Amino acid sequence: MAAYTPSEPMWKAQAGYTGSPTIKQLTPVPGALWRTGDFLAQTTTGTITYPTPVGAMIATAGPSLGTSQVPFAMVTSSSSVTQGVVTVTASSSAGVKAATYWCQVAYANGTTVGATSQSLPSAGFLINCADGLLPVISVSATGQPGSSGSFLAFFSTIPGTYWFQGGAATGSTVTGASPLTNSIGINKGTASMNSNIAGMADCDSDAGFFSGVGGNPGVGKRNIFGPTLNAPPGWTADVYQLPVVKCQQGFFLINLVQQWNGQLYTSVGLNIDSTTGYFVADTTQTACATIQDKPFGPGLGDVGDTYAKVLIQFTASTLI
């Protein structure tokens, strides 16, 4: 008997299938961290609420950004930029990474999305923050509708996507958080996960084409085909997304924690090896797949071995 060292899981075609794996571009959560071969889950933080006008202000225009709108570029904690009735500055926060925020604001008669009256959102605008800074947004009371008195801020680090992040009385401020108070996307899953499985990472989480604040000017792991400075509209959001191998089709070659002793069609869950950090199959974890085969060959292990390689197939109900 031997014990093998877990290695990166891999996609394998089912018998008779000659095609490639199904790969989709998916959006990471802000601050996502994974490596190739990790299994990813859709992750929701807080509550996802989009700008939705309602009540007496359902047809009322949102806060104006004036007639010469430009991005609120590289704001600092000691300076502010005003466009129309919207003022943006920044708040110092140690360890926060540089980011571009896509934002909208709306008038409301309360400081939460439970307000009974909310205007149309403003035009979308950008805030670029350098390392160590969080965005701070204020809306002046000048020109606000009579039934208002507050504003709601919606923003994210994904172009064209606006999630509620906070509200305040007009003239006061809403400060962003890191990670965002409310967000949704994909990130590395956890041991024993058996729902919302988005697929297997086809690259590291830091191997995208865009690194925030206009794009990385260097060429390297983050920008393997050169720097990307383009953002929607006019270009797709693919530069913010990462490739994921979907689990609905095919098998996955993965190390099995337990000994292989005729465990064909046994239910297995996922675990994370404490030494290597790779995902492994484990019969003691909450089931999300079944063992479909035991391949044999160099480095794959044999009967009686621990951490031998097996082929698993995910249960459809655990996938998205």
C-alpha positions in Angstrom: 0.0 0.0 0.0 1.2 3.5 -0.8 0.0 7.0 0.0 0.1 9.5 -2.9 0.5 13.3 -2.7 -2.7 15.1 -3.9 -2.2 17.1 -7.1 -4.4 19.4 -9.3 -7.7 17.9 -10.3 -8.3 17.6 -14.1 -11.2 17.3 -16.4 -11.6 14.1 -18.3 -13.9 13.2 -21.2 -16.4 10.4 -20.8 -16.0 7.3 -22.9 -16.8 8.0 -26.5 -16.8 11.8 -26.1 -14.3 13.5 -28.5 -15.1 17.2 -27.7 -13.6 19.7 -25.3 -14.8 20.7 -21.9 -17.5 23.3 -21.6 -15.8 26.5 -20.5 -17.6 29.7 -19.5 -16.4 33.2 -18.5 -17.6 34.0 -15.0 -17.3 37.0 -12.8 -15.2 36.6 -9.6 -16.3 38.3 -6.3 -14.3 41.3 -5.4 -11.0 40.0 -3.9 -11.5 36.4 -5.1 -8.6 34.1 -4.6 -8.1 30.7 -6.1 -5.7 28.6 -8.3 -6.1 26.4 -11.3 -8.0 23.2 -10.5 -9.9 24.7 -7.5 -13.6 24.1 -7.5 -15.6 27.3 -7.4 -18.9 28.3 -5.9 -21.3 31.1 -6.5 -20.9 33.3 -3.4 -23.3 36.0 -2.2 -22.3 38.5 0.5 -25.1 40.5 2.1 -28.2 41.1 0.0 -28.2 41.9 -3.7 -30.5 44.8 -4.5 -30.4 46.8 -7.8 -31.5 50.4 -8.3 -35.3 50.1 -8.6 -37.5 53.3 -8.6 -40.7 53.0 -6.6 -43.5 55.0 -5.0 -44.0 58.8 -5.5 -40.6 59.2 -7.1 -40.8 56.3 -9.5 -40.5 58.6 -12.5 -38.3 61.3 -10.9 -34.9 61.8 -12.4 -32.0 60.8 -10.1 -29.2 63.1 -8.9 -27.6 65.1 -11.8 -23.9 64.8 -12.7 -24.0 68.0 -14.7 -23.3 68.4 -18.4 -19.6 67.5 -18.6 -19.4 64.1 -16.9 -15.9 62.5 -16.5 -14.6 59.7 -14.2 -13.8 60.7 -10.7 -10.2 59.9 -11.3 -7.8 59.0 -8.5 -9.6 60.7 -5.7 -7.7 61.1 -2.4 -8.6 61.5 1.2 -7.5 65.1 1.1 -9.3 66.2 -2.0 -12.8 66.0 -3.5 -14.3 66.2 -6.9 -17.8 67.5 -7.6 -19.9 66.9 -10.7 -23.5 68.3 -10.6 -24.8 67.5 -7.1 -22.5 64.5 -6.6 -19.3 64.9 -4.7 -16.7 62.1 -4.4 -13.6 61.9 -2.1 -11.8 58.9 -0.5 -11.2 57.4 2.9 -7.9 55.9 3.9 -8.1 52.2 4.8 -4.9 50.1 5.2 -4.5 47.1 3.0 -7.2 47.9 0.5 -6.2 47.3 -3.1 -6.6 49.8 -5.9 -10.0 49.4 -7.6 -12.3 51.0 -10.1 -15.9 51.4 -8.9 -19.0 51.6 -11.2 -21.6 53.7 -9.4 -25.1 55.1 -9.5 -27.0 57.1 -6.9 -30.8 57.7 -6.4 -33.0 59.9 -4.3 -35.1 58.2 -1.6 -37.2 59.0 1.4 -35.0 56.7 3.6 -31.5 55.4 3.9 -32.2 51.8 3.0 -33.6 50.0 0.0 -36.8 49.5 2.0 -37.6 53.1 1.3 -41.2 53.5 0.1 -40.2 56.2 -2.5 -37.1 56.0 -4.7 -36.2 57.9 -7.8 -34.7 56.7 -11.1 -30.9 56.2 -10.7 -28.4 58.8 -11.8 -26.2 58.2 -14.9 -23.5 55.7 -14.2 -20.1 57.1 -13.1 -16.7 55.8 -12.3 -14.5 56.3 -9.2 -10.8 55.3 -9.4 -9.2 54.6 -6.0 -5.5 53.9 -5.5 -4.2 51.4 -3.0 -5.3 52.1 0.6 -8.4 54.2 -0.4 -12.2 53.6 -0.3 -14.7 55.7 -2.2 -16.8 58.2 -0.4 -20.0 59.5 -2.1 -22.1 62.5 -1.1 -25.3 64.0 -2.8 -26.2 67.6 -2.2 -29.7 68.5 -1.1 -29.8 71.1 -3.8 -32.5 70.3 -6.3 -33.7 67.2 -4.5 -37.4 66.2 -4.9 -39.8 67.4 -2.2 -40.5 63.8 -1.0 -36.8 63.0 -0.7 -34.3 63.8 2.0 -31.9 60.9 1.5 -29.9 59.2 -1.2 -28.9 55.6 -1.9 -25.5 54.5 -3.3 -25.3 51.5 -5.6 -21.9 50.4 -6.9 -19.6 47.4 -7.6 -16.2 46.6 -9.1 -17.9 45.1 -12.2 -18.7 47.4 -15.1 -22.4 48.1 -15.6 -23.3 46.4 -12.3 -24.8 48.3 -9.4 -25.5 46.8 -6.0 -26.9 48.7 -3.0 -24.0 49.6 -0.6 -25.5 52.1 1.7 -27.6 55.3 2.2 -27.4 58.6 4.0 -29.2 61.9 4.3 -28.5 64.3 1.5 -25.5 66.3 2.3 -24.0 63.4 4.3 -21.7 60.6 2.9 -21.7 56.9 2.1 -18.3 55.2 2.4 -17.6 52.0 0.5 -16.3 48.9 2.3 -13.7 46.3 1.4 -14.9 43.7 0.7 -18.1 45.3 -0.5 -21.0 45.1 1.9 -23.2 43.4 -0.8 -21.7 41.4 -3.7 -22.2 38.3 -5.7 -19.8 36.3 -7.9 -17.6 33.2 -7.8 -14.9 32.3 -5.4 -13.0 29.2 -4.2 -15.5 26.8 -2.6 -15.2 25.1 0.8 -14.8 21.6 2.0 -18.0 19.6 1.9 -19.8 22.1 -0.4 -22.8 20.5 -2.2 -24.6 23.4 -3.8 -24.0 26.4 -6.1 -20.9 24.7 -7.6 -20.0 26.8 -10.6 -17.2 24.6 -12.0 -13.4 24.2 -11.8 -11.0 27.1 -12.2 -9.3 27.0 -15.6 -6.7 29.6 -14.5 -5.5 31.3 -11.3 -7.7 34.1 -10.0 -4.9 36.7 -10.7 -4.5 35.7 -14.3 -7.1 38.1 -15.7 -6.7 40.8 -18.3 -7.7 43.7 -16.0 -6.3 44.6 -12.6 -8.3 47.7 -11.8 -7.9 51.5 -12.1 -7.5 51.5 -15.9 -5.6 48.3 -16.3 -2.2 47.0 -15.4 0.5 48.7 -17.7 2.8 45.7 -17.3 2.8 42.4 -19.2 2.8 39.3 -17.1 0.6 36.8 -15.4 -2.2 39.3 -15.1 -2.0 40.5 -18.6 -0.7 37.7 -20.7 -1.5 39.4 -24.0 -0.6 42.9 -22.9 -2.3 45.5 -20.8 -6.0 46.1 -21.1 -7.3 49.6 -20.8 -10.7 49.2 -22.4 -13.9 49.0 -20.4 -17.6 48.8 -21.3 -19.5 50.4 -23.0 -18.0 49.5 -26.4 -16.1 46.5 -25.1 -17.5 43.4 -23.5 -17.0 42.6 -19.8 -14.8 39.6 -20.6 -11.7 41.3 -19.3 -13.2 41.2 -15.8 -14.2 37.5 -16.1 -12.2 34.3 -15.8 -12.6 30.9 -17.5 -14.3 28.1 -15.6 -14.7 24.5 -16.6 -18.3 23.6 -16.1 -19.1 20.3 -14.3 -22.3 19.3 -16.1 -20.4 17.2 -18.6 -17.4 14.9 -18.2 -15.5 13.4 -15.3 -12.9 14.9 -13.0 -9.7 13.1 -12.1 -9.0 13.7 -8.4 -7.2 12.1 -5.5 -9.4 10.0 -3.1 -8.6 10.4 0.6 -9.7 6.8 1.5 -8.2 3.6 0.2 -9.5 2.3 -3.1 -11.2 -0.9 -2.4 -14.0 -1.4 -5.0 -15.7 1.9 -4.3 -17.3 2.1 -7.7 -20.4 4.4 -7.7 -19.7 5.4 -4.1 -21.0 8.8 -3.1 -18.2 11.3 -2.3 -17.9 14.9 -1.3 -15.1 17.4 -1.6 -12.4 18.2 0.9 -9.2 20.4 0.8 -5.9 18.7 1.5 -4.2 20.5 4.4 -0.7 20.0 3.0 -1.0 20.8 -0.7 -4.2 22.9 -0.6 -5.7 20.9 -3.5 -9.3 19.7 -3.6 -9.6 15.9 -3.0 -12.6 13.5 -3.0 -13.6 12.3 0.5 -16.3 9.7 1.3 -16.8 11.3 4.8 -17.8 14.7 3.4 -21.3 15.8 2.3 -21.9 14.1 -1.0 -21.9 16.1 -4.3 -20.6 13.4 -6.7 -20.1 9.7 -7.3 -17.0 7.7 -8.2 -17.3 6.5 -11.8 -14.0 4.7 -12.4 -10.6 3.9 -11.1 -7.9 4.5 -13.8 -4.7 2.6 -13.4 -1.2 3.7 -14.6 2.0 5.4 -13.4 1.2 7.8 -10.5 -2.5 7.0 -10.4 -2.4 4.5 -7.5 -3.8 1.0 -7.1 -6.1 -1.0 -4.8 -5.4 -0.4 -1.2 -3.6 2.9 -1.8 -4.7 6.2 -0.2 -5.0 9.4 -2.3 -5.1 7.3 -5.4 -6.7 9.0 -8.4 -10.4 8.3 -9.2 -12.8 9.7 -11.7 -15.9 11.4 -10.2 -19.0 12.7 -11.8 -20.9 15.6 -10.1 -24.5 15.3 -9.1 -26.6 17.6 -11.3 -28.5 19.1 -8.4 -25.3 20.5 -6.8 -24.4 22.5 -9.9 -25.3 25.9 -11.3 
